[in-house]
C-alpha cells in the first residue's frame, strides 16, 4: 500500500502539524512586540553585557592617559584645556567625580562610560514616535549587543559621550520638526552643548545634520512624503534664550576650568588650526586598508568598512537600506538615512 508523500508549505512548515502550537507562538510574538517589558529586556541585556567582568581587561593606553589627566586635576584643582588634545573637558570632570566617590580603580574609571552607553540604548526607544516601535526596538537591540559599542561602552573614552549627545541632538531636531514643543528644543540645545563639551569632532555631526536638510528637500521633491510639512512651533524666544543661556553657561564653566583657566575658553576656536593640521598630516591616527575580506588594498578593506562587514551585520544592513532611502515613506527615517551615510 503506497502512502502519499506529505506536503509542506513555506508558510506552515513543520508547525502546520501543530496548529495550536503555531497559534501560541504567534500570540507570544505579538505580545512580546506589544508589551511594555520588551524595552526593559533589551536594557537588561545591555546592562549585563557592559557590567559583566568589567574589570577583567587591563587599562588601555587611552584610559591611562585619561586617568593621568584626572590626577593632574587633583593637583591643580581644575582641568587645563589644551586644544591640541582634541578632547573636551566634560569626561575628565565626570571621571574626577567617579573616582572621588568610588576610589581610584578601574571600575570607577569605566563606570561613567558604562552608564552613558546604557543611556544610549535607552535613548533609542525615544525615537519611537518618529520611526515607529519596531524600528526603534530593533535599533536598541542592535546597539545593546553590538560588539563595537559594547567594547567602547566598557572603555573609559570620550566617544560614547559623543554618541549620546549626538543622539539627543538629532532627537531634538526630529521632535522640533514633528511636534515643535519646548521639550525637543531643550533636547537639541543640550545635545549640541554636550557635543561641544565632549569632542571637537562635534562639528562633523552638526555639519552632516545641516547638509542632510537640503538633500532631504531634494529627495522630497523627487518623491513627496505625506508627513513632510513641519509642525507648528509652540516654544517662544524666552524658551530659546533659556536653552542658549544654559548651554553657554555649561560650556564656559567647563572650558574655563571652572573659572580658574579662562584661556581655555579660547580653545573653542583655537582647536580648528591644530585639528586641520592633524586631518591633513595624520599624526599616527591613519586607518590603513587591511586584507580582511577580499583582495589586497581593495576599497572594501578600508578599516571601518571591513570591520563593519565582519562584525557589525546590523550596521551593515542599516547602511545598505540607507541606499534605498528614497523608498522610505517616513520623513524621519529618510533624514536619518541621509545623516547616517554622511557621518560615515
N, C-alpha and C positions, 0 to 999 in steps of 0.2 A: 504494500500500500504506500503510495507516494504522498508525502506531506509537502504542501506548498511552502515555498520559502517565505519567511516572514519579511514583510516590507517595513521600511522605516522612512521617515521624512526628516528633512532638515529642521523643521520646526519642533517636532516632537522628540525624535531620537529615542534613547533608552527610557526617558521619563514618560513617553507615551503609554508605556505599560502600567504606569503607576500614576493615574490622573490625580489622585488625592495628594500624593507627594509633590507632584508638579504644582498643583494649586497652592500648596502650603509654601513652597519655595518662592513662588510669585508673590504671595502675600507677605512673606518675610522681606523680600526685596523691596516691595513698595513701602512697607512700614519703616524699613531702615532709611529709605530716601526721605521719608516724610517726618521721621521722628526728630525731636529736638536733641536726642542723645548723640546723633551722628557727629556733630562738631566736637562734642566732648571726647568721643572715642578717638577722633583724629588728633585732638590736642593732647590727650593722654599718651598716644603713640609718640608724638613729638617730644613730650616731656621725658619719656623713658629713653628714647634714643639719644637725648642730649645730656641727661644726667648719669646714665649708666656708665660706671667705671670712668668718671670724668677725669680723675687724676692719674690714670694709668699711663698716659703719654707724657714723656718728659717735655718741659717747656721748649717751645720753638725759639729760634733766634729773635724773631719779631716780638714774641711775648717777653723775652728777657729784656729787650730794649724798652718796651713799654713799662715794664716793672722798674727799670732803671730811671725812667722819667719820673715815675711816682716817687722814688727815693729822693730825687732832686727836688721835687715839690715839698717833701717833708723837711728838707734842709732850708730851702728858700722861702717857703710859705706860700708859693704860687707857682703856676706853670708859665714858664717863659716861652711864649710862642715864637717859633722860628719858621718863616715862610718856606725855607728850603727843606723843611722836614716833611712837607706835603701832607700833614695830618692836622686836623683841627683840635682844639683843646678839650672838647666835651668828654671824650673817652677817658682821658687821664684823670679828670676830676671824679668821674664815676669810679674808676679804679681806686683812687685815693679813699673814697668813701667806703668802698667794699673792704679794702684792707684794714681800714680803721675799725670797722665793725667786726670782721671775721678773722683778722690776723694776716700775717704775711706768708701766704701759702698759695699753692696752685689753684685750689678751689676758689679762694677769694679773687684770684686774678682772672679766672674764667667765668665766674658766676654771672657778672653783668651781661656778658655777651650771650650766655645761655638763655637768660631771661628775655633778652632782646630778640633772639632767634625764635623763641616760643611765641613772643608777641607778634612777630611777622606772620606766623601761621594763623594766629587768632585774627589779625587784621584782615587776612584774606577773606574771611567769612563776611566782612563788612562790605565787600564788593557785590554781594548777592543782589541788592536792588538794581544793579546796573548790568550785571552779566548773567543773572539767573542763579538759582540754587545749585543746580547740578554742576555748572562750570566753577563756581566759587568753591564748592566742596572738593571737586577733583583737583583744583589748583592747590588747595590747602593740603590735601593728602600727598600730592606730588612734592610739595615743599617740605612736608613733615618727614618724608623718607628719602629725600634727595641726598645721594652720597656727598655731593659737594656742599650743600647747605648744612647738612649735619656736621661735616668736618669743620666748616667755618663757624658753625653755631657752638662748637666746643673749643674755640680757639680765640684767645684774647686779642682781637684785632678790630680795627675801625670799620671794616667793610660791612658788617652785619648792621651796624647802626645806619649806614647809608641806605641799605635796603629798606629798613623800617621807615625812615623819614621820607624816602622817595615814594614808597607805597602810600604813606599818609598824604603826601603832596598830590599824587595822582588821584587818590580817593577824593580829595577836596575839589580838584578840578572837575571830575566827573559829577560830583554832587552839586557843584555850582551850576553846571550845565543842565542837569536833570531836575534839580529841586530848588536851587538858589537860596538856601537857608543860611543863616549865620553860622550854624554848626560846621558846615562844609567850608565856609570862609576861614574858620579857625583851623580846620584840618590842613587846608592849603598853606596858610600862613605859617603855622607851626612846623609843618613838614619842610617848607623852604628854609626856615630858620635852623631847624635841626640838621639839614643837609649842609648848610654853611658852617655849622659848628663841628661837623664831623670830618669832612674831607674836601679838599679843593676841587676834586673832580665833580662836585655837585653841578658845575657849570655845564657838563656834558648832558646830564639828565634834564636840566632846565632847558638847554638848547634843543634837545630832542623833543621835549614836550611842546615847545613852541613851534618847531618846524613840522611837527605832526599835524598841527591845525590846518595850514594851507593844503597839505597833502590830503587831509580828510575832506576839506571843502571840494577839492578837485575830484576826489573819489565819489563824493555825494552827487556831484553834477553828472558823473557818468552813470551812476546807479543810485537814484534818490531813495532815502530812507524815510519811513513814516514818522520816526521819533527824532528827526534831526533838529527842529527848532528848539532854541534854548528856553528854559523855564524863566518865569518872571522872578527877578531877584528880590528877596524880602529883607536883605540887610541894607543898612544905610552907611553914610560916611562916618558916623560915630563908631559903628562896629569896625569898619576898616581901619580907623585911626587907632582903636584899641589893639587890633591884631598887629598892626605895624609897630606900635609902641612896645608891646610885649616882646615881639620878635627881635626888635632892635636892641632892647634892653638886655635880653639874654645874650645876644651876640657880643655887645660891648662888654658886658660883665665878664664873660669867659675869655675873650681875646685880650682884654686889658689885664689879665692875670688877677682877676677880682679886684681891679682898680690899683694894683701895685706895679703894673708894667704897661703903661699907656702906649708905648711904642709898638706893642703887639697889635694894636688896632690897625696900624698901617699895613700889617701883613695881609689884610683883607684884599689889597690890590697889589702889594709887592710880590705875592707868590706867583703872579702871572709870568713875570720875567724869568724866574727860576724854572717854572713849570714848562714854559715853551722851550727853554734850553734842554730840559730833560726829554721832552717829547721829540725834539729834533735829533739829539745825540744819543739817547738811550740810557746811559749810565747804569748798565747792568740789569735793567728790567725788561730787556727784549725777550720776546717769546719766539723760539725757533720752531721750524717745521720738523716734526718728528715722524719717523717711519712707523706710525701706529696703526694705520688702516690699510693704505693701498699706495704702493709705489713711493719711491723717494722723492721728496721735495714737491709732492702734489699739493695743490691748494687745499685739498680736503684734510691734509695733515697739519694745517695751521693749528697752533696749540689748542685754542678753545674749541674749535670745531671738532677736532679729533677727540678731545676728552668728552664732549657732549655726545658724540656718536657712540662712544664706548660705554659711558657710564650713566648718562642722563637722558634716557629714552623719552620720558615725558616732556622734557625740554625740547628734544629733537622733534617730537611730534607736534608740540606747540608752535615751534618755529616753522615747520612745514605748513601747518594750517595758516600761518600768517601770510603765506604767499597767495592764499585764496581769500584774503580779507574782503575782496570786492564782493564776494558772495554772502558775507555776513549781513544779516538783516538788523543787527543790533549796532547802533552807532558807538556805544561804549566799547564793544568788542572790536569793532573796526579801528577805533582810535588806539586801543591798547596794542593791537597787532602792529600798527604803523610805528607806534612809540617803541615797542619791544625790539623790532628789527633795527630801528635807528640806534638804540643804545648798544646793541650787539656790535 
